Amino acid sequence: MEPDVTEPDVPMRSVVVGAVRRALARLPPEVRAAVPVVACSGGADSLAVLLATHSLRPDVLAVIVDHGLQEGSAERSAALAATLRDRGIAAEVRAVVVGTEGGPEAAARRARYAALAAARPSPDSPVLLGHTLDDQAETVLLGLGRGSGARSLAGMREWTAPWLRPLLGLRRQVTRAACGDLAPWDDPHNTDPRFTRVRLRHEVLPLLEDTLGGGVAEALARTAAQLREDDEALTAWADRVRVEAAEGPELRASVLACVPAAVRRRVLRDWLAAAGAPAPTDAHLRAADALVAEWRGQGGPRLPGGLDLVRRDGRLAVQGVT
């Protein structure tokens, strides 16, 4: 059912409902028909998505992930689930163990996403996340600071199965206004300056907004959208080249030499990852590219995963280190 029009937050609630409705409508038919899941932390963004989704799909399942990183998290998660059930929303809590690899933020994200994926009632069920335009701007800034390529600077996509982000066009203040009488929980981790994203949110972006006269978050989100279109076009081109260049598990250098470096490196990145070389760096890709564009009989680079890249008989091959 639609929100009660007597509530003072109806305009903002309607904005969120509209964004969720449009995002759901763009999903593949089999995904659209499956029971949706909403990742609900109790914060404003996830609550707004959940309330909007429930108004459109009463069968929605709210999944609350308890990371166990704060005192009282289990009790708080259980209380949130009970509150949602009292409102007629199906809800369950999934407790996870957060590792240490990659730092606390990355480890928590991996554990959370694994729990959400496992909680889906159907393999086709989409998982709705509460990321907003502000989160997108922060993601682009993080990518810029790390010297990432277009794929990273393109930010988060609305739909990457099973993840659906319907609020990437809305600012964070809209979600808070859309929560009505459900008071959002403000996670203290969201104001903890030990986390890079928190400092971006509370220090860097406000400074940029002040220095550049506003509109920075929207501009960063537009940049992400433009780069995403470019990246999708280049990736589609690279996929065709990879098929043409493939000769068994190897790649023909003569085919790669005929395309621009931006396409060639995409081919090499995906091919190397498929060959068992995880997360090749920019330096690895440039060294691999040199075996095609600057071939002088040189040896290839040592790759992650204990592998070597070599050129022989006009083809590139990945081989184990002996």
C-alpha positions as CSV (number, residue, x, y, z in Angstrom):
1,M,0.0,0.0,0.0
2,E,1.1,3.6,-0.6
3,P,2.2,5.8,2.4
4,D,-0.4,7.5,4.5
5,V,-0.9,10.9,2.9
6,T,-1.5,12.5,6.3
7,E,2.1,12.0,7.3
8,P,4.3,15.1,7.0
9,D,7.1,13.1,5.4
10,V,4.9,11.9,2.4
11,P,6.7,14.1,-0.2
12,M,10.1,12.6,0.5
13,R,8.6,9.1,1.1
14,S,7.0,9.4,-2.4
15,V,10.3,10.4,-3.9
16,V,11.9,7.2,-2.5
17,V,9.0,5.0,-3.5
18,G,9.2,6.4,-7.0
19,A,13.0,5.7,-7.2
20,V,12.5,2.1,-6.0
21,R,9.5,1.5,-8.3
22,R,11.5,2.6,-11.3
23,A,14.6,0.5,-10.3
24,L,12.5,-2.6,-9.8
25,A,10.8,-2.1,-13.2
26,R,14.2,-2.1,-14.9
27,L,15.1,-5.5,-13.6
28,P,15.0,-8.7,-15.7
29,P,11.5,-10.3,-15.6
30,E,12.6,-13.3,-13.5
31,V,14.3,-11.1,-11.0
32,R,11.4,-8.7,-10.8
33,A,9.1,-11.7,-10.0
34,A,11.3,-13.0,-7.2
35,V,10.9,-12.1,-3.5
36,P,13.1,-9.0,-2.9
37,V,15.5,-8.6,0.0
38,V,16.5,-5.3,1.6
39,A,19.7,-5.0,3.6
40,C,18.5,-3.1,6.7
41,S,21.0,-1.7,9.2
42,G,18.4,0.5,10.9
43,G,20.1,3.6,9.4
44,A,18.1,6.2,7.5
45,D,19.1,5.0,4.0
46,S,18.2,1.3,4.5
47,L,15.0,2.1,6.4
48,A,13.9,4.4,3.6
49,V,14.5,1.7,1.0
50,L,12.8,-0.9,3.1
51,L,9.7,1.1,3.7
52,A,9.4,2.1,0.1
53,T,9.9,-1.5,-1.1
54,H,7.3,-2.8,1.4
55,S,4.8,-0.4,0.0
56,L,5.4,-1.9,-3.4
57,R,6.1,-5.5,-2.5
58,P,4.6,-6.6,0.8
59,D,6.5,-9.9,0.5
60,V,9.9,-8.1,0.9
61,L,12.3,-9.7,3.4
62,A,14.4,-7.4,5.6
63,V,17.8,-8.9,6.4
64,I,19.7,-7.4,9.4
65,V,23.4,-8.3,9.4
66,D,24.9,-8.3,12.9
67,H,28.7,-7.8,12.5
68,G,29.3,-8.3,16.2
69,L,31.8,-5.3,16.1
70,Q,30.0,-3.2,18.7
71,E,28.8,-3.9,22.2
72,G,25.0,-4.6,22.2
73,S,24.9,-5.3,18.5
74,A,23.0,-8.5,18.9
75,E,20.3,-6.9,21.1
76,R,20.0,-3.9,18.8
77,S,19.6,-6.2,15.7
78,A,16.9,-8.3,17.5
79,A,15.0,-5.2,18.5
80,L,15.1,-3.8,15.0
81,A,13.8,-7.1,13.6
82,A,11.0,-7.1,16.2
83,T,10.0,-3.5,15.3
84,L,9.8,-4.4,11.6
85,R,7.7,-7.5,12.3
86,D,5.3,-5.4,14.3
87,R,4.8,-3.3,11.2
88,G,4.1,-6.4,9.1
89,I,7.5,-6.6,7.5
90,A,9.2,-10.0,7.4
91,A,12.7,-9.6,9.0
92,E,15.5,-11.9,10.1
93,V,19.0,-11.3,11.7
94,R,22.1,-12.9,10.3
95,A,25.2,-12.9,12.5
96,V,28.6,-12.9,10.8
97,V,32.2,-13.2,11.8
98,V,34.3,-10.4,10.4
99,G,37.9,-11.2,9.4
100,T,40.9,-8.9,9.1
101,E,42.0,-9.2,5.5
102,G,42.1,-5.9,3.6
103,G,41.2,-3.8,6.7
104,P,38.1,-3.6,8.9
105,E,35.9,-1.8,6.3
106,A,36.6,-4.3,3.5
107,A,36.4,-7.3,5.8
108,A,33.0,-6.2,7.2
109,R,31.7,-5.6,3.7
110,R,32.7,-9.1,2.5
111,A,31.1,-10.7,5.5
112,R,27.9,-8.6,5.1
113,Y,27.5,-9.3,1.3
114,A,28.1,-13.0,1.8
115,A,25.3,-13.1,4.5
116,L,22.9,-11.1,2.3
117,A,23.5,-13.3,-0.7
118,A,22.9,-16.4,1.4
119,A,19.6,-15.0,2.8
120,R,17.9,-14.7,-0.5
121,P,14.7,-16.8,-0.7
122,S,15.4,-17.5,-4.4
123,P,18.5,-17.5,-6.6
124,D,16.7,-14.7,-8.6
125,S,15.9,-12.5,-5.5
126,P,17.5,-9.1,-5.8
127,V,19.1,-7.5,-2.8
128,L,18.3,-3.8,-2.4
129,L,21.0,-1.6,-0.8
130,G,20.6,1.9,0.5
131,H,23.5,3.6,-1.3
132,T,22.8,7.2,-2.2
133,L,24.2,9.9,-4.4
134,D,26.4,10.9,-1.5
135,D,27.8,7.4,-1.3
136,Q,28.5,7.5,-5.0
137,A,30.4,10.7,-4.7
138,E,32.5,9.3,-1.9
139,T,33.3,6.2,-4.0
140,V,34.5,8.3,-6.9
141,L,36.7,10.3,-4.6
142,L,38.2,7.1,-3.1
143,G,38.9,5.9,-6.6
144,L,40.6,9.1,-7.6
145,G,42.8,9.0,-4.5
146,R,43.9,5.5,-5.3
147,G,44.7,6.3,-8.9
148,S,42.1,3.8,-10.1
149,G,41.0,3.4,-13.7
150,A,37.7,4.1,-15.4
151,R,36.0,1.0,-14.1
152,S,36.6,2.0,-10.5
153,L,35.8,5.7,-11.1
154,A,32.6,4.7,-12.8
155,G,31.4,4.1,-9.2
156,M,28.6,1.8,-8.2
157,R,26.1,0.5,-10.7
158,E,22.4,0.5,-10.1
159,W,22.1,-3.2,-10.9
160,T,24.9,-5.8,-10.7
161,A,23.2,-9.1,-9.9
162,P,22.1,-9.6,-7.2
163,W,22.7,-6.1,-5.9
164,L,20.2,-3.3,-6.7
165,R,20.9,0.3,-5.6
166,P,17.7,2.3,-6.3
167,L,18.7,5.5,-4.5
168,L,21.9,6.5,-6.4
169,G,20.1,9.6,-7.7
170,L,19.0,10.8,-4.3
171,R,20.8,12.8,-1.6
172,R,21.2,11.4,1.9
173,Q,18.9,14.0,3.5
174,V,15.9,12.7,1.4
175,T,16.2,9.2,3.0
176,R,16.1,10.6,6.6
177,A,13.0,12.6,5.8
178,A,11.4,9.5,4.3
179,C,11.6,7.4,7.5
180,G,8.5,8.9,9.1
181,D,8.0,7.9,12.8
182,L,10.7,5.2,12.6
183,A,13.7,6.8,14.2
184,P,16.9,5.8,12.2
185,W,19.9,4.4,14.1
186,D,23.0,6.5,13.8
187,D,25.9,4.0,13.7
188,P,28.8,5.5,15.6
189,H,31.2,4.0,13.0
190,N,29.7,6.5,10.6
191,T,31.4,9.3,12.5
192,D,34.6,7.5,13.5
193,P,37.5,9.3,11.8
194,R,39.6,6.1,11.8
195,F,37.7,5.1,8.6
196,T,38.7,6.7,5.4
197,R,35.2,7.1,4.0
198,V,34.1,8.9,7.2
199,R,36.8,11.5,6.8
200,L,35.8,11.9,3.1
201,R,32.2,12.4,4.2
202,H,32.8,14.9,7.1
203,E,36.0,16.6,6.0
204,V,36.9,16.4,2.4
205,L,33.5,16.7,0.7
206,P,32.4,19.7,2.8
207,L,35.7,21.4,2.0
208,L,35.3,20.8,-1.7
209,E,31.7,22.0,-1.6
210,D,32.8,25.2,0.2
211,T,35.8,25.8,-2.1
212,L,34.0,25.1,-5.4
213,G,30.7,26.7,-4.5
214,G,28.5,23.6,-4.1
215,G,27.3,20.9,-6.4
216,V,30.4,18.8,-6.0
217,A,28.6,15.6,-5.0
218,E,26.2,15.8,-8.0
219,A,29.2,16.6,-10.3
220,L,31.1,13.5,-9.0
221,A,28.0,11.4,-9.6
222,R,27.6,12.7,-13.1
223,T,31.3,11.9,-13.8
224,A,30.7,8.4,-12.6
225,A,27.8,8.0,-15.0
226,Q,29.7,9.3,-17.9
227,L,32.7,7.1,-17.2
228,R,30.4,4.1,-16.7
229,E,29.0,4.6,-20.3
230,D,32.6,4.8,-21.6
231,D,33.7,1.8,-19.7
232,E,30.8,-0.3,-20.8
233,A,31.5,0.6,-24.5
234,L,35.2,-0.2,-24.2
235,T,34.5,-3.4,-22.2
236,A,32.1,-4.6,-24.9
237,W,34.8,-3.9,-27.5
238,A,37.4,-5.8,-25.4
239,D,35.1,-8.8,-25.1
240,R,34.9,-9.1,-28.9
241,V,38.7,-8.7,-29.3
242,R,39.4,-11.4,-26.6
243,V,37.3,-13.9,-28.5
244,E,39.0,-13.1,-31.8
245,A,42.5,-13.2,-30.2
246,A,42.0,-16.5,-28.3
247,E,43.9,-19.5,-29.4
248,G,43.2,-22.1,-26.8
249,P,44.4,-20.7,-23.5
250,E,46.7,-18.2,-25.2
251,L,46.2,-14.9,-27.0
252,R,47.5,-14.0,-30.4
253,A,49.6,-10.8,-30.2
254,S,48.9,-9.8,-33.8
255,V,45.2,-9.4,-33.0
256,L,45.8,-7.4,-29.8
257,A,48.3,-5.1,-31.7
258,C,45.5,-3.8,-33.9
259,V,43.4,-2.2,-31.2
260,P,44.0,0.8,-28.9
261,A,45.8,0.4,-25.6
262,A,42.7,1.1,-23.6
263,V,41.0,-1.9,-25.2
264,R,44.0,-4.1,-25.2
265,R,44.6,-3.7,-21.4
266,R,41.0,-4.6,-20.7
267,V,41.5,-7.8,-22.7
268,L,44.7,-8.5,-20.8
269,R,43.2,-7.8,-17.4
270,D,40.3,-10.1,-17.8
271,W,42.3,-12.8,-19.5
272,L,45.0,-12.7,-16.8
273,A,42.3,-12.9,-14.0
274,A,40.7,-15.9,-15.8
275,A,44.1,-17.6,-16.0
276,G,44.6,-17.4,-12.3
277,A,46.5,-14.2,-11.8
278,P,44.3,-12.3,-9.2
279,A,44.1,-8.5,-9.2
280,P,46.8,-7.6,-11.7
281,T,48.1,-4.1,-11.0
282,D,48.5,-1.2,-13.4
283,A,52.3,-2.1,-13.5
284,H,51.5,-5.7,-14.4
285,L,49.1,-4.6,-17.2
286,R,51.6,-2.2,-18.7
287,A,54.3,-4.8,-18.7
288,A,51.9,-7.2,-20.3
289,D,50.9,-4.6,-22.8
290,A,54.6,-4.0,-23.7
291,L,54.8,-7.6,-24.9
292,V,52.4,-6.6,-27.6
293,A,53.0,-2.9,-28.4
294,E,56.7,-2.7,-27.6
295,W,57.9,-6.3,-28.3
296,R,61.7,-6.4,-28.5
297,G,62.3,-10.0,-27.4
298,Q,62.0,-9.0,-23.7
299,G,60.7,-11.3,-21.0
300,G,57.3,-10.9,-19.5
301,P,56.3,-9.8,-15.9
302,R,56.0,-12.0,-12.9
303,L,52.3,-12.1,-12.0
304,P,50.3,-12.4,-8.8
305,G,49.6,-16.0,-7.9
306,G,53.1,-17.2,-8.6
307,L,52.7,-17.1,-12.4
308,D,54.8,-15.8,-15.3
309,L,53.5,-14.1,-18.5
310,V,55.5,-15.0,-21.6
311,R,55.4,-14.3,-25.3
312,R,56.3,-17.2,-27.6
313,D,55.6,-17.9,-31.3
314,G,53.5,-14.7,-31.5
315,R,51.2,-15.6,-28.6
316,L,50.9,-14.6,-25.0
317,A,50.8,-17.4,-22.4
318,V,50.5,-17.7,-18.7
319,Q,52.7,-20.4,-17.1
320,G,53.5,-21.5,-13.6
321,V,56.8,-20.5,-12.1
322,T,59.4,-23.3,-12.2
